[in-house]
Amino acid sequence: MVSNGAGASKLVLFDIDGTLVHAAGVGRSAIEGAMIEVYGTPGPIDDLPFDGMTDPQIVRTLLRAEGLSEDEIAPGFDRLWPVYAARLEDEIDERRDRMRPTPGVPEILDALEAEGAALGLLTGNIVAGAEGKLSAVGLWRRFPFGAFGCDDADRNRLPPIALERAFRHTGTRYGPGRTWIVGDTPHDIECARGSGLFVLAVATGRFSVDDLRRAGADEVLPSLRDTGRAMSALARA
């Protein structure tokens, strides 16, 4: 029987970069190299913070800032991603010893699974990027479904995709009252708010606890290091 969510545990959807993993800059380096190979330029990449952006949004933003029109961007766009994925593998091989889960991540995942929560991803990474970064720190297999930057360049349109995939995987319809997004940027908070989901923000990226509170998160923690505190924060659903 398919559940409508009544009596079911919660769904927790995690961002990746800065939330689950510190990736030692492998994604930025791989995007830069791929853009140079495909377009001849990475655009003003040193001036653009990637925090909370989807991979397709990053690339289009950089190329438009460089003055390229959509007609000039479109022919290389699909070709860019296999190049990016290959370069990401090389970057991970070089920096694997500097990549690590953020503090407390394995422990909070264990605690949520023990409680019966469903775990998924909601990330701006394309699937290859998500798999590469999380596999490098032993976390990829913890997340059987998710929504990714390759599903939609607009992060705010990813929650319905994640919820549908959660239903396909678990047989449970997780509504807003049972679903959390965990992220480290105001973009994660805006994304959750747009779909009526709860949001736990963690100050493990570029934004402080005060920044994340001002952005309107339901709960804010310095990190996920204190498992009990994090579980208490996620207890509303």
NUMIVEX-598643 format. One record per residue: residue in one letter; x negated, y negated, z negated of N, C-alpha, C, O in turn. Coordinates in steps of 0.1 Angstrom, whole numbers, padded with zeros to 4 digits, always signed. Atoms other than C-alpha are relative to their C-alpha. Example, Ala and Ser with C-alpha at 12.3 -4.5 7.8 and 13.67 -1.06 7.14 Angstrom:
A-0009+0012+0000-0123+0045-0078-0009-0012+0000-0019-0012-0007 S+0009+0011+0000-0137+0011-0071+0008-0011-0008+0003-0022-0009 
// end
This chain:
M-0008+0012+0000+0000+0000+0000-0009-0012+0000-0019-0013-0007 V+0007+0013+0000-0012-0035+0008+0005-0009-0011+0017-0011-0012 S-0003+0009+0011-0013-0058-0022+0002-0014+0005-0005-0019+0014 N-0002+0014-0003+0000-0094-0020-0008-0009-0010-0006-0021-0009 G+0009+0007+0009-0025-0104-0047+0005+0001-0014-0002-0002-0023 A-0005+0000+0014-0002-0099-0077-0008+0011-0008-0008+0023-0004 G+0007-0009+0008-0023-0083-0104-0014+0003+0005-0022+0010-0002 A+0013-0003-0006-0054-0082-0082-0010-0010-0006-0007-0021-0011 S+0010+0008+0005-0087-0096-0093-0003-0011+0010+0004-0012+0020 K+0003+0012-0009-0102-0128-0078-0010+0003+0011-0016+0014+0011 L+0009+0000-0011-0121-0134-0046-0010-0011-0002-0006-0022-0005 V+0010+0010+0002-0154-0152-0049-0008-0001+0013-0014+0009+0017 L+0006+0002-0013-0169-0166-0017-0013-0009-0002-0012-0020-0007 F+0013+0007+0003-0206-0177-0019-0006-0006+0013-0006-0001+0023 D+0009+0006-0009-0226-0202+0001-0013+0007-0001-0016+0015-0011 I+0013-0007+0000-0261-0190+0009-0012-0009-0004-0017-0008-0015 D+0012+0008+0002-0289-0217+0011+0002-0009-0012+0012-0017-0012 G-0001+0008+0012-0294-0233-0023+0009+0006-0010+0008+0002-0022 T-0009-0006+0010-0267-0212-0039-0004+0014-0003-0006+0017-0015 L+0005-0013+0002-0277-0176-0034-0015+0002+0001-0021+0011-0006 V+0014-0002-0004-0312-0180-0021-0007-0013+0002-0002-0022+0008 H+0009+0010-0004-0341-0203-0019-0009+0006+0011-0016+0016+0009 A+0005-0007-0012-0353-0195+0016-0013-0005+0006-0017-0001+0017 A+0013+0004-0004-0386-0213+0018-0001-0007+0013-0011-0007+0020 G+0000+0008-0012-0375-0234+0048+0000+0008+0013-0003+0003+0023 V+0000-0009-0012-0373-0204+0072+0010-0004+0010+0007-0004+0022 G-0010+0004-0010-0341-0216+0088-0003-0013+0007-0001-0013+0019 R+0003+0012-0006-0352-0251+0094-0011+0002+0010-0011-0004+0022 S+0011-0003-0009-0385-0239+0110+0005+0007+0012+0001+0004+0023 A-0005-0008-0011-0366-0214+0131+0008-0008+0010+0007-0007+0022 I-0008+0008-0009-0341-0239+0144-0009-0010+0007-0006-0012+0019 E+0009+0009-0007-0369-0264+0152-0006+0007+0012-0007+0001+0023 G+0007-0007-0011-0388-0239+0172+0009+0004+0011+0006+0003+0023 A-0010-0004-0010-0357-0226+0190+0004-0012+0008+0006-0011+0021 M-0004+0012-0007-0346-0261+0199-0011-0005+0010-0008-0009+0021 I+0011+0003-0009-0380-0269+0213-0001+0009+0012-0003+0005+0023 E+0000-0010-0011-0380-0237+0234+0011-0002+0010+0009-0001+0022 V-0012+0001-0009-0345-0242+0248+0002-0014+0005+0005-0015+0017 Y-0003+0014-0004-0341-0280+0249-0012-0009+0002-0011-0020+0007 G+0011+0009-0001-0376-0293+0248-0002-0010-0011-0011-0018-0011 T+0000+0009+0011-0369-0312+0216+0008+0005-0012+0018+0011-0010 P-0008-0003+0012-0358-0307+0180+0009-0012-0004+0015-0011-0015 G-0007+0012+0004-0343-0342+0179-0007-0005-0013-0018+0000-0016 P+0006+0006+0012-0350-0362+0147+0002+0009-0012+0008+0006-0022 I-0003-0011+0010-0351-0330+0126-0005-0004-0014+0001+0000-0024 D+0005+0003+0013-0372-0345+0098+0009-0010-0007+0007-0012-0020 D-0009+0010+0007-0345-0371+0091+0013+0005-0004+0021-0002-0010 L-0013-0005+0002-0316-0348+0089+0000+0010-0012-0006+0021-0011 P-0002-0010+0010-0307-0330+0056+0010+0010+0005+0021+0007+0010 F-0008-0011-0005-0292-0296+0065+0011+0004-0010+0020+0011-0007 D-0008-0005+0011-0274-0292+0031+0015+0000+0004+0021-0011+0007 G-0015-0001-0002-0238-0280+0037+0004+0000+0014+0016+0002+0017 M-0004+0000-0014-0239-0282+0075+0000+0014+0006-0008+0023+0001 T+0001-0012-0007-0232-0253+0098-0011-0001+0010-0015-0011+0014 D+0011+0000-0009-0259-0242+0121+0004-0006+0014-0004-0015+0019 P-0004+0007-0013-0240-0252+0153+0001-0016-0002-0002-0023+0007 Q-0002+0014+0003-0232-0286+0136-0014-0007+0000-0016-0018+0004 I+0013+0005+0001-0269-0291+0128-0006-0003+0014-0011-0013+0017 V+0006+0001-0013-0280-0285+0164+0006-0011+0008-0001-0019+0014 R-0006+0011-0008-0254-0307+0180-0003-0013-0005-0005-0023+0002 T+0003+0013+0006-0260-0335+0156-0014-0004+0004-0016-0016+0007 L+0014+0004-0003-0298-0334+0163-0001-0004+0015-0007-0013+0019 L+0001+0002-0015-0293-0332+0201+0007-0013+0004+0003-0021+0012 R-0007+0012-0002-0267-0360+0201-0008-0012-0004-0009-0023+0002 A+0008+0011+0005-0290-0382+0180-0012-0002+0009-0018-0013+0010 E+0011+0001-0010-0317-0375+0207+0005-0006+0013-0003-0009+0021 G-0006+0006-0012-0293-0389+0233+0005+0010+0010+0009+0005+0021 L-0005-0009-0010-0282-0357+0250+0016+0000-0001+0022-0001-0011 S-0015-0001-0001-0246-0355+0262+0004+0014-0001-0004+0023-0001 E-0006-0014+0002-0223-0325+0257-0003+0008+0013-0005+0020+0012 D+0003-0007-0012-0229-0317+0294-0014+0005+0000-0017+0015+0007 E+0014-0005+0001-0266-0314+0287-0002+0010-0011-0011+0018-0010 I+0001-0010+0011-0261-0295+0255+0005+0013+0003-0001+0024+0000 A-0008-0012-0002-0236-0269+0266-0008+0011+0007-0007+0023+0003 P+0006-0012-0007-0258-0249+0291-0010+0008-0008-0011+0020-0006 G+0010-0007+0008-0284-0240+0265+0005+0005-0013-0002+0012-0020 F-0004-0002+0014-0262-0236+0235+0001+0015-0003-0004+0019-0014 D-0001-0014+0003-0254-0199+0237-0013+0007+0001-0016+0016-0007 R+0014-0006-0001-0290-0191+0247-0008-0003-0012-0018+0004-0015 L+0008+0004+0011-0303-0209+0217+0000+0010-0012-0010+0012-0018 W-0001-0008+0012-0290-0185+0191-0008+0013+0000-0014+0016-0011 P+0010-0011+0001-0309-0153+0201-0014-0005-0002-0022+0002-0008 V+0013+0005+0002-0340-0174+0203-0002-0004-0015-0012+0000-0021 Y+0001+0003+0014-0333-0187+0168-0001+0012-0008-0009+0013-0017 A+0000-0013+0008-0326-0152+0155-0014+0006+0000-0019+0011-0010 A+0014-0006-0001-0360-0140+0168-0010-0008-0007-0019-0002-0014 R+0010+0008+0008-0379-0169+0154+0003+0001-0015-0007+0000-0022 L-0003-0002+0014-0361-0165+0121-0007+0013-0005-0012+0012-0016 E+0007-0013+0004-0374-0129+0119-0015-0003-0003-0020+0002-0013 D+0014+0003+0002-0409-0142+0124-0003-0009-0012-0012-0006-0020 E+0001+0009+0012-0405-0170+0098+0001+0008-0013-0006+0006-0022 I-0002-0008+0012-0392-0145+0073-0012+0009-0003-0016+0010-0014 D+0012-0009+0002-0421-0121+0079-0011-0008-0006-0019-0003-0015 E+0011+0008+0005-0445-0150+0072+0002-0005-0014-0007-0007-0022 R-0003+0007+0013-0427-0164+0041+0008+0009-0010+0013+0004-0020 R-0008-0009+0008-0410-0134+0026-0004-0001-0015+0005-0001-0024 D+0004+0000+0014-0431-0136-0006+0003-0013-0007+0002-0014-0019 R-0004+0013+0007-0419-0172-0012+0015-0001+0000+0021-0010-0006 M-0014+0000+0000-0382-0164-0007+0005+0008-0013-0001+0017-0017 R-0005-0006+0013-0361-0155-0038+0014-0003-0002+0019-0014+0002 P-0013+0004+0004-0326-0153-0051-0001-0012-0010-0011-0013-0017 T-0001+0011+0010-0316-0184-0071+0002+0007-0014+0007+0018-0015 P+0000-0006+0013-0318-0178-0109+0014+0005-0004+0024-0002-0002 G-0013-0006+0005-0290-0155-0122+0008+0006+0010+0019+0012+0007 V-0009-0005-0010-0276-0144-0089+0002+0015+0000+0014+0019-0001 P-0003-0014+0001-0281-0107-0091+0009+0004-0012+0018+0012-0011 E-0007-0003+0012-0267-0107-0126+0015-0004+0001+0024+0003-0003 I-0014+0004-0001-0235-0127-0118+0007+0009+0010+0019+0011+0009 L-0006-0009-0009-0229-0105-0088+0004+0013-0006+0014+0019-0004 D-0003-0012+0007-0232-0074-0110+0013-0002-0009+0021+0007-0010 A-0011+0003+0010-0208-0090-0136+0013-0001+0008+0024+0004+0003 L-0013+0002-0008-0182-0100-0109+0005+0014+0005+0017+0017+0005 E-0004-0013-0005-0183-0065-0094+0006+0009-0011+0016+0016-0009 A-0004-0008+0011-0179-0049-0128+0014-0004-0004+0022+0004-0009 E-0013+0005+0004-0148-0071-0134+0010+0003+0011+0022+0002+0009 G-0009-0003-0010-0133-0060-0101+0002-0011+0010+0011-0010+0019 A-0001+0011-0010-0138-0092-0081-0005+0004+0014-0013+0013+0015 A+0005-0002-0014-0141-0091-0043-0010-0011+0003-0008-0023+0000 L+0011+0010-0003-0173-0108-0031-0002-0001+0015-0002+0008+0022 G+0001+0003-0014-0177-0125+0002-0009-0012+0002-0014-0018-0008 L+0009+0012-0003-0197-0152+0020+0009-0011+0007+0018-0008+0014 L-0005+0011-0008-0186-0186+0032-0012-0010+0002-0016-0017-0007 T+0013+0006-0003-0217-0201+0049+0000-0007+0014+0007-0002+0023 G+0002+0006-0013-0228-0224+0076-0010+0007+0009-0011+0004+0021 N+0009-0008-0008-0253-0198+0087+0007+0008+0011+0019+0012+0008 I-0006-0010-0009-0246-0178+0118-0003+0014-0006-0011+0014-0016 V+0001-0013+0007-0244-0141+0110-0015+0005+0000-0019+0010-0010 A+0014-0004+0000-0280-0134+0121-0008-0007-0011-0017-0001-0017 G+0007+0007+0010-0292-0161+0098+0003+0004-0014-0006+0006-0022 A-0005-0005+0013-0271-0149+0069-0007+0013-0003-0012+0015-0014 E+0006-0014+0002-0283-0113+0073-0015-0001-0002-0020+0006-0011 G+0014+0001+0002-0319-0123+0077-0004-0005-0013-0013+0001-0020 K+0004+0006+0012-0321-0145+0047+0003+0009-0012-0005+0010-0021 L-0004-0008+0011-0301-0123+0024-0007+0014-0001-0010+0019-0012 S+0008-0012+0000-0318-0091+0035-0014-0001-0006-0019+0008-0013 A+0014+0002+0005-0352-0106+0027+0000+0000-0015-0011+0002-0021 V+0000+0001+0015-0341-0110-0010+0009+0011-0006+0012+0011-0018 G-0007-0012+0005-0321-0077-0012+0014-0003-0004+0020+0004-0012 L-0014+0003+0004-0286-0093-0013+0010+0002+0011+0022+0002+0009 W-0010-0001-0012-0271-0087+0022+0011+0010-0003+0022+0008+0000 R-0010-0010+0001-0254-0055+0013+0010-0002-0012+0020+0005-0014 R-0009+0003+0011-0237-0071-0017+0013-0007+0006+0023-0008-0002 F-0011+0008-0006-0213-0090+0007+0005+0007+0013+0000+0006+0023 P-0005-0007-0012-0192-0068+0030+0008-0008+0010+0012-0002+0021 F-0007+0008-0010-0174-0097+0047-0003-0015-0003-0009-0018-0013 G+0003+0014+0002-0175-0134+0051+0005-0008+0012+0009-0003+0022 A-0002+0009-0012-0170-0164+0074-0013-0008+0002-0019-0012-0008 F+0014+0005-0004-0200-0179+0092+0001-0012+0010+0011-0015+0016 G+0001+0011-0009-0211-0209+0112+0003+0003+0014+0008-0006+0022 C-0003-0004-0014-0207-0190+0144+0015+0003+0002+0020+0004+0013 D-0014-0001-0001-0170-0186+0136+0007-0013+0003+0016-0014+0010 D-0005+0013-0003-0164-0223+0136-0011-0010-0005-0016-0008-0016 A+0010+0010+0004-0188-0253+0135+0005-0009-0011-0003-0015-0018 D-0006+0008+0011-0164-0271+0111+0001+0009-0012+0010+0018-0013 R+0000-0008+0012-0171-0257+0077+0014+0001-0007+0018+0011-0013 N-0013+0001+0007-0136-0268+0065+0010+0010+0007+0021+0012+0001 R-0009-0010-0006-0120-0243+0089-0004+0014-0002+0002+0024+0003 L+0005-0014+0002-0139-0213+0076+0008+0007-0011+0009+0019-0010 P-0007-0008+0011-0118-0205+0044+0011+0009+0005+0012+0021+0001 P-0010-0010-0004-0088-0190+0063-0006+0012+0007+0000+0023+0006 I+0007-0012-0006-0112-0168+0083-0005+0009-0011-0003+0021-0010 A+0005-0008+0011-0128-0156+0051+0011+0007-0007+0010+0019-0011 L-0012-0006+0006-0094-0150+0035+0006+0012+0008+0010+0022+0002 E-0006-0011-0008-0082-0129+0064-0010+0012+0000-0005+0023+0000 R+0009-0012+0001-0114-0108+0064+0000+0006-0013-0002+0019-0014 A-0001-0006+0013-0111-0103+0027+0013+0009+0000+0012+0020-0006 F-0012-0008+0000-0076-0090+0033-0002+0013+0008+0002+0024+0004 R+0003-0012-0008-0088-0066+0061-0009+0009-0008-0007+0022-0006 H+0009-0009+0007-0115-0053+0038+0006+0006-0012+0003+0018-0015 T-0004-0005+0013-0097-0050+0005+0015+0004+0000+0019+0011-0009 G-0014-0003+0000-0060-0048+0015+0008-0010-0009+0020-0008-0011 T-0006+0010+0009-0053-0077-0009+0001-0014+0007-0009-0018+0013 R-0001+0014-0004-0040-0111+0001-0004-0009-0012+0004-0011-0021 Y+0005+0009+0010-0060-0135-0020+0004-0015+0003+0000-0020+0013 G-0005+0013-0002-0042-0168-0023-0009-0010-0007-0019-0007-0013 P+0008+0011+0006-0056-0202-0034-0002+0002-0015-0013-0001-0021 G+0001-0001+0014-0049-0194-0071-0009+0011-0005-0012+0012-0016 R+0009-0012+0004-0072-0163-0070-0014-0001+0008-0021+0009+0008 T+0012+0001-0008-0100-0176-0048-0009-0012-0004-0005-0023-0006 W+0010+0009+0003-0132-0194-0056-0011-0001+0011-0014+0009+0017 I+0013+0002-0008-0160-0209-0035-0010-0005-0009-0008-0013-0018 V+0012+0004+0008-0194-0212-0051-0010-0005+0010-0015+0001+0019 G+0009+0007-0009-0217-0237-0035-0008-0010-0007-0006-0013-0019 D+0009+0009+0006-0243-0263-0041+0000-0014+0006-0008-0023+0003 T-0001+0013-0007-0232-0293-0020+0014-0006-0001+0023+0002-0003 P-0013+0006-0001-0204-0318-0018+0008+0006+0012+0020+0006+0012 H-0007-0006-0011-0196-0301+0016+0008+0012-0004+0019+0015+0001 D-0006-0012+0005-0188-0269-0002+0013-0004-0008+0023+0003-0007 I-0011+0004+0007-0165-0288-0025+0011-0005+0009+0023-0002+0007 E-0010+0005-0009-0147-0306+0003+0006+0012+0008+0019+0012+0010 C-0006-0012-0007-0143-0272+0021+0010+0007-0009+0021+0011-0004 A-0009-0007+0009-0127-0256-0009+0013-0009-0002+0024-0003-0002 R-0012+0009+0002-0104-0286-0015+0009+0000+0012+0021-0001+0010 G-0009+0000-0011-0092-0286+0020+0009+0012+0002+0019+0011+0009 S-0009-0012-0001-0078-0251+0016+0006+0003-0014+0012+0014-0015 G-0007-0002+0013-0066-0255-0020-0007+0010-0009+0000+0016-0017 L+0007-0010+0008-0093-0232-0034-0007-0006-0012-0011-0018-0011 F+0008+0004+0011-0111-0234-0067-0015-0001+0005-0019+0006+0015 V+0014+0001-0004-0148-0245-0065-0009-0001-0012-0006-0010-0021 L+0010+0001+0010-0177-0238-0088-0013-0005+0008-0018+0001+0017 A+0012+0005-0006-0207-0260-0079-0012+0002-0009-0010+0000-0021 V+0012-0003+0008-0242-0252-0090-0011-0010+0005-0013-0012+0017 A+0010+0010-0003-0270-0278-0091-0014+0007+0003-0024+0003-0003 T+0012-0007-0004-0296-0254-0075-0005-0004+0013-0015+0002+0018 G+0005+0006-0013-0300-0274-0043-0004-0014-0002-0011-0017-0012 R+0004+0014+0000-0305-0310-0036+0008-0009-0009+0004-0021-0012 F-0010+0008+0007-0275-0323-0055+0000+0003-0015-0001+0014-0019 S+0000-0002+0015-0274-0329-0093+0013+0004-0005+0023+0003+0002 V-0012-0003+0007-0248-0319-0118+0010-0012+0001+0021-0010+0004 D-0009+0012-0001-0235-0355-0118+0005-0002+0014+0017-0006+0016 D-0004+0001-0014-0234-0356-0080+0012+0009+0003+0022+0005+0009 L-0010-0010-0003-0213-0325-0079+0013-0002-0008+0024+0001-0003 R-0012+0004+0008-0190-0336-0107+0008-0012+0007+0020-0011+0009 R-0007+0012-0007-0183-0369-0088+0006+0005+0012+0016-0001+0017 A-0006-0005-0012-0176-0349-0057+0013+0008-0002+0020+0011+0007 G-0013-0006+0003-0147-0332-0075+0001+0015-0002+0011+0021+0000 A-0001-0015+0002-0157-0296-0083+0008+0003-0012+0009-0005-0022 D-0007-0004+0012-0135-0277-0107-0009+0003-0012-0006+0000-0023 E+0010-0004+0010-0165-0264-0126-0014-0003+0006-0016-0001+0018 V+0014+0003-0004-0202-0275-0124-0010+0006-0010-0008+0005-0022 L+0010-0006+0009-0232-0256-0138-0014-0004+0006-0015-0006+0018 P+0013+0002-0005-0269-0263-0136-0005+0011+0009-0013+0008+0019 S+0004-0012-0008-0274-0228-0122+0009+0011-0004+0018+0009-0012 L-0007-0012+0004-0260-0193-0124-0008+0008-0010-0005+0020-0012 R+0010-0007+0008-0288-0183-0148+0008+0006-0013+0005+0017-0017 D-0007-0005+0011-0264-0180-0178+0013+0007+0005+0023+0001+0008 T-0011-0008-0006-0241-0151-0167+0013-0002-0007+0023-0004-0001 G-0013+0002+0007-0216-0155-0195+0006-0013+0002+0018-0014+0004 R-0006+0013-0003-0212-0192-0189+0006-0001+0014+0017-0006+0016 A-0005-0001-0013-0208-0186-0152+0013+0008+0001+0022+0004+0008 M-0012-0008-0001-0182-0159-0157+0011-0008-0007+0023-0007-0003 S-0011+0008+0006-0163-0182-0181+0005-0011+0009+0017-0014+0010 A-0004+0010-0009-0163-0209-0155+0009+0005+0011+0017-0002+0016 L-0008-0006-0010-0148-0185-0130+0012+0007-0005+0019+0014+0003 A-0011-0008+0006-0122-0172-0154+0014-0006+0003+0024+0000+0000 R-0013+0006-0003-0095-0196-0142+0009+0008+0009+0021+0009+0007 A-0008-0008-0009-0084-0174-0114+0004+0013-0006+0011+0021+0000 
// end
